[in-house]
């Protein structure tokens, strides 16, 4: 019996499904694109048509242009493109993030996009999806990466912030996903204090509020008088603002960084922060293994980060046909 042709192939434009004539998170402009989420390495400008989950529409239009031809869909809604059945399922990564399921002629493939398995009050939880072939990320695909709960990390951040009320607390985190998760995690542990936001964080946070995500009160730091020294205030800002002219308004701030990379010894010092908090919007090592097992996939392609390590583990320890797959996905957020 001859083997069925691959439902998804790698082209110069990215991952392509010939049966549906559609690309998934293409790297270059194409005629039709299915988008797993609105991070810049997965949603690129210039495509003729886009399909994505409704909750991601605001961020996609902000980043790609208000007039893009966007077809918003619900989680679980079934589309038909040519000979394929296509549906989007929650990835638990950021607002509107999805895994994309494609079915044709008895084959089911799932492209995971970026995902996490931990509870996150700012996201719809991850949904396991059964498939024959899984294309999974492995940003943190090494055994050293094992996350604590968001509630534990939020308490650590709260204690750090409140532990020094004599100066501002600047917490650096990625503007889309991580910052809003922090606002939601702090709210979930009972924090009601107003948190100040860098403009890049504020512009994304408004889309989360439009989606009724429950977060602490916040407002842009730019709304406060320039002469206010902001002692005792917590400010969320993107890493690009660290050591920039924007920081000049803060008098002797304490600085921290929230990222999965803070699990690596020495990462905080190399990046120049006083304190590191381990919080990621990607799956940790146990989460990756759990996801592959729950999918039931007989073949796995691994992208991002530690793809060689994770693929080798799946082959040697789980007896799953797995191999790395080179992509241009860069893991914008962690």
C-alpha positions in Angstrom: 0.0 0.0 0.0 1.4 3.4 -1.0 1.7 6.1 1.7 -0.7 9.0 1.4 0.9 12.3 0.3 1.6 14.8 3.1 -1.4 17.0 3.9 1.0 19.9 4.8 4.3 20.6 3.2 7.1 23.2 3.7 7.5 25.7 0.9 9.5 28.9 0.5 6.4 30.8 1.8 5.9 28.5 4.8 3.7 25.6 5.8 1.3 24.9 2.9 -1.8 22.7 2.5 -2.2 21.9 -1.2 -5.6 20.3 -0.8 -7.0 23.5 0.7 -4.7 25.8 -1.2 -3.9 27.7 2.0 -0.8 28.5 4.0 -0.6 28.3 7.8 1.2 31.3 9.5 3.1 32.1 6.2 6.5 33.7 6.3 5.8 35.8 3.1 2.7 37.3 1.5 0.4 34.6 0.1 -3.1 34.6 -1.3 -4.8 32.8 1.7 -3.5 32.4 5.2 -4.7 30.7 8.3 -3.3 32.4 11.4 -2.7 30.7 14.7 -2.2 34.0 16.6 -1.3 37.6 16.3 2.4 37.5 17.3 4.6 39.1 14.6 6.4 35.8 13.7 3.1 34.1 13.0 1.0 36.9 11.5 2.8 38.8 8.7 1.4 41.6 6.5 0.6 41.5 2.8 -1.6 38.4 2.5 -4.7 38.5 0.3 -7.0 36.9 2.8 -6.7 35.9 6.5 -8.6 33.4 8.7 -8.2 33.7 12.5 -10.1 33.4 15.8 -12.4 36.3 16.4 -10.7 37.4 19.7 -7.5 38.0 17.8 -9.1 40.4 15.3 -8.3 43.6 17.2 -4.7 42.9 17.6 -4.4 41.6 14.0 -5.9 44.7 12.6 -3.7 46.9 14.8 -0.6 45.2 13.6 -1.4 44.3 10.0 -3.7 47.1 9.1 -7.4 48.0 9.7 -8.4 47.1 6.1 -7.0 43.6 5.9 -9.4 41.0 4.4 -10.0 39.1 7.7 -12.4 36.2 8.1 -13.0 35.8 11.9 -14.0 32.4 13.1 -15.1 30.8 16.5 -13.3 28.1 18.3 -14.5 24.8 16.9 -16.3 26.3 13.9 -15.8 24.0 10.9 -14.7 25.6 7.6 -14.5 24.0 4.2 -11.8 25.0 1.9 -11.7 23.0 -1.3 -11.4 19.3 -0.2 -10.5 20.1 3.5 -12.3 20.5 6.7 -10.6 23.1 8.9 -11.2 24.2 12.5 -9.5 26.3 15.1 -9.0 25.1 18.7 -7.7 27.0 21.7 -3.9 27.0 22.2 -4.0 28.8 25.6 -1.1 31.0 24.5 -2.4 34.6 24.1 -5.8 36.2 23.3 -7.4 34.4 20.3 -4.5 31.9 19.9 -5.4 28.6 18.2 -4.2 25.3 17.0 -5.4 24.6 13.5 -6.9 21.2 12.6 -7.0 20.2 8.9 -8.7 17.0 7.7 -8.8 15.6 4.2 -9.2 12.0 2.8 -9.1 10.4 6.3 -5.9 12.3 7.4 -5.9 14.7 10.3 -3.1 17.1 10.8 -2.8 19.7 13.6 -0.5 22.8 13.6 -0.2 23.8 17.2 1.2 27.3 16.8 2.5 28.4 20.2 0.7 27.0 23.2 0.8 26.4 26.9 -0.9 24.0 29.2 -0.8 26.0 32.5 -3.9 27.8 33.8 -4.0 31.4 32.6 -6.9 33.7 33.6 -6.3 35.8 30.4 -6.8 33.0 28.0 -9.2 30.3 26.9 -7.7 27.0 28.2 -5.7 24.7 25.8 -7.9 22.1 24.1 -6.3 18.7 23.3 -7.0 17.8 19.7 -6.6 14.2 18.4 -4.7 13.8 15.1 -2.5 11.6 13.0 0.3 14.1 12.5 1.1 16.9 14.9 3.3 20.0 14.2 4.3 21.2 17.6 6.5 24.0 18.9 9.3 23.3 21.4 10.5 26.7 22.5 11.2 25.3 25.9 11.9 21.8 24.8 14.4 20.8 27.5 13.8 19.0 30.8 15.1 22.0 32.8 12.0 24.0 31.9 9.2 23.3 34.4 6.9 26.1 35.4 5.3 27.0 38.7 1.7 28.2 38.6 0.9 31.8 37.6 -0.6 32.4 41.0 2.7 31.6 42.7 4.7 33.9 40.4 2.1 36.7 40.8 2.6 36.5 44.6 6.3 36.7 44.2 5.9 39.8 42.0 3.5 41.4 44.5 5.9 40.8 47.4 8.8 42.3 45.4 6.7 45.3 44.4 5.3 46.0 47.8 8.6 45.2 49.5 10.1 48.6 48.4 7.6 51.4 48.4 10.4 54.1 48.3 10.9 53.8 44.5 9.0 52.7 41.3 9.0 49.1 40.4 9.5 48.5 36.6 8.6 45.1 35.5 9.6 44.3 31.9 7.6 41.8 30.0 6.4 41.2 26.5 3.7 43.7 25.5 1.3 41.1 23.9 0.3 38.2 26.1 2.7 38.4 29.0 1.7 41.8 30.3 -2.0 41.0 30.2 -1.5 37.7 31.8 0.3 39.5 34.7 -2.6 41.9 35.1 -5.0 38.9 35.2 -2.9 36.8 37.5 -2.5 39.7 40.0 -6.2 40.3 39.9 -6.8 36.6 40.5 -4.8 36.7 43.8 -6.8 39.8 45.0 -4.7 42.7 43.9 -6.8 45.8 43.2 -4.1 48.5 43.0 -3.9 50.4 39.8 -0.9 49.3 37.6 0.7 51.7 35.2 1.5 50.7 31.6 4.0 51.7 28.9 2.2 52.8 25.8 3.0 49.6 23.9 1.4 47.6 26.6 -1.6 49.8 26.9 -2.4 49.6 23.1 -2.7 45.7 23.4 -4.4 45.7 26.8 -7.4 47.5 25.4 -8.2 44.5 23.2 -8.1 42.2 26.3 -10.5 44.5 28.1 -12.8 44.5 25.0 -12.8 40.7 25.3 -13.9 41.0 29.0 -10.7 39.6 30.5 -10.7 40.3 34.2 -7.6 42.3 35.1 -6.4 44.8 37.7 -7.1 48.5 37.0 -4.5 50.1 34.8 -3.8 53.2 32.9 -0.9 54.6 30.7 2.0 56.0 32.7 1.9 58.9 30.3 -1.3 60.2 31.9 0.5 61.0 35.1 2.3 64.3 35.7 5.9 64.3 34.6 7.0 65.5 38.1 5.4 62.5 39.9 8.3 60.3 41.0 5.9 57.3 41.0 7.4 55.8 44.2 5.6 52.7 45.2 3.9 52.2 41.8 4.2 49.1 39.6 4.8 49.8 35.9 4.7 47.2 33.1 6.9 47.9 30.1 8.3 45.9 27.1 12.0 44.9 27.1 12.7 47.4 24.3 12.1 50.2 26.9 14.8 48.9 29.2 17.7 51.4 29.4 15.9 53.7 26.9 15.2 57.4 27.3 11.7 56.4 28.5 13.2 55.3 31.8 14.6 58.7 32.6 11.4 59.8 34.3 11.7 57.1 37.0 13.9 57.9 40.0 16.1 55.0 41.0 13.6 52.2 40.1 13.9 48.6 41.0 13.8 46.5 37.8 12.5 43.0 37.1 11.8 40.8 34.1 9.1 38.2 33.7 10.0 35.4 31.2 10.4 31.7 30.9 14.1 32.4 30.1 14.6 33.5 33.7 14.7 29.8 34.5 18.2 29.8 33.0 20.9 30.6 35.6 22.6 33.9 34.8 19.9 35.1 32.3 18.8 37.9 34.6 22.3 39.3 35.1 23.1 39.1 31.4 20.0 41.1 30.5 20.7 43.7 33.3 17.7 43.2 35.6 17.7 43.2 39.4 15.1 40.4 39.6 13.8 37.7 37.4 10.4 36.0 37.5 9.9 32.7 35.7 6.6 33.0 33.8 6.1 31.8 30.3 3.3 31.7 27.7 4.7 28.5 26.2 4.5 24.9 27.3 7.2 23.6 29.6 8.8 20.2 29.1 6.1 18.2 30.9 3.5 20.2 29.0 5.0 19.4 25.6 5.2 15.7 26.4 1.6 15.6 27.7 0.4 17.4 24.5 2.0 14.9 22.1 0.7 12.0 24.1 -2.9 13.4 24.3 -2.9 14.1 20.5 -2.3 10.4 19.8 -0.2 11.4 16.8 1.9 8.7 15.1 4.1 11.3 13.5 5.4 14.6 15.0 7.2 17.5 13.5 8.9 19.8 16.0 9.5 23.5 15.4 11.0 26.4 17.4 13.8 26.4 19.9 14.9 23.0 21.1 13.4 21.0 18.2 16.3 18.5 17.9 16.3 17.7 21.6 12.6 17.2 21.9 12.3 15.2 18.6 15.1 12.9 19.8 13.4 12.4 23.2 10.1 11.4 21.4 11.9 8.9 19.2 14.0 7.3 21.9 11.7 7.4 24.9 8.2 7.5 23.5 8.8 5.5 20.3 7.1 8.2 18.3 8.2 9.0 14.7 9.5 12.6 15.3 11.8 14.9 13.5 12.7 18.6 13.6 11.1 21.0 11.0 12.9 24.2 10.2 10.7 27.3 10.2 11.0 31.0 10.5 8.9 31.1 13.7 11.0 33.0 16.2 9.0 32.8 19.4 8.3 36.5 19.8 7.0 36.1 23.3 8.1 33.8 26.1 
